[in-house]
Amino acid sequence: MIYDCDGDWGHPCVLSDFSNGGAKLSGVTVSAIPDDFMLRLARGLKPRRCHVMWRSAEELGVRFIDRDTDEPLEARARTRQPVGVV
């Protein structure tokens, strides 16, 4: 399910090409989806904040955004120091 960031509305969608960094979504009216939204992958899991990276007539590609920093998860991983490095 796709939700706006305020939780005011929700739309079912089809999730494909899922990875830690993002996903491809279809089954929605692409033009009706805002650039930033929440995606609930399954019941019991916390929703993921998403940012639209691309749109076609029938699909959108999103990256997952860290809720605390609004920084992509893959960018946070690149900036982490190895264990033992000061």
C-alpha positions in Angstrom: 0.0 0.0 0.0 1.1 3.5 -0.8 0.2 6.2 1.7 0.9 9.9 1.7 3.3 11.1 4.3 0.5 12.3 6.6 -1.4 9.0 6.3 -4.5 10.7 4.8 -5.0 8.3 1.9 -3.8 4.9 0.7 -3.6 3.1 -2.7 -2.8 -0.5 -3.3 0.1 -1.2 -5.7 2.2 -3.9 -7.2 5.7 -4.1 -5.9 8.5 -5.6 -8.1 12.3 -5.3 -8.4 12.6 -4.8 -4.6 16.0 -4.2 -3.0 17.4 -2.6 0.1 17.7 0.7 -1.8 14.3 0.9 -3.6 11.7 -0.7 -5.7 9.6 -0.6 -8.9 5.9 0.0 -8.4 3.0 -0.4 -10.8 -0.8 -0.9 -10.6 -1.4 2.8 -9.7 -2.2 6.0 -11.5 1.4 7.2 -11.7 0.5 10.9 -12.1 -1.6 10.7 -8.8 1.4 9.6 -6.7 3.4 12.4 -5.0 7.2 12.6 -5.2 7.4 11.5 -1.5 5.2 8.9 0.2 5.2 6.0 2.6 5.1 2.4 1.4 3.8 -0.4 3.6 5.4 -3.7 2.4 3.5 -6.1 4.7 1.5 -6.1 7.9 3.6 -5.9 11.0 6.5 -4.1 9.2 7.1 -0.4 9.6 6.3 1.6 6.4 9.3 2.8 4.3 9.6 6.4 3.2 10.1 6.6 -0.5 11.1 9.2 -3.0 10.2 8.9 -6.7 13.3 8.6 -8.9 11.6 8.0 -12.2 8.1 7.7 -13.7 6.8 6.0 -16.9 3.2 5.8 -18.1 2.5 2.7 -15.9 5.4 2.4 -13.4 7.5 4.3 -10.9 10.9 3.7 -9.5 11.5 4.7 -5.9 14.4 4.9 -3.5 14.0 4.2 0.2 14.8 7.2 2.4 16.0 6.9 6.0 13.3 8.4 8.2 15.8 10.1 10.6 18.0 11.9 8.1 16.1 11.9 4.8 19.3 10.5 3.3 19.2 7.4 1.1 20.1 4.3 3.0 22.9 3.4 0.5 24.5 6.8 1.1 24.5 6.3 4.9 26.2 2.9 4.4 29.0 4.5 2.3 29.7 7.1 5.1 30.0 4.5 7.9 33.4 3.9 9.3 34.7 0.3 9.6 34.8 -1.1 13.1 38.0 0.0 14.9 38.7 3.1 12.8 38.7 6.4 14.6 
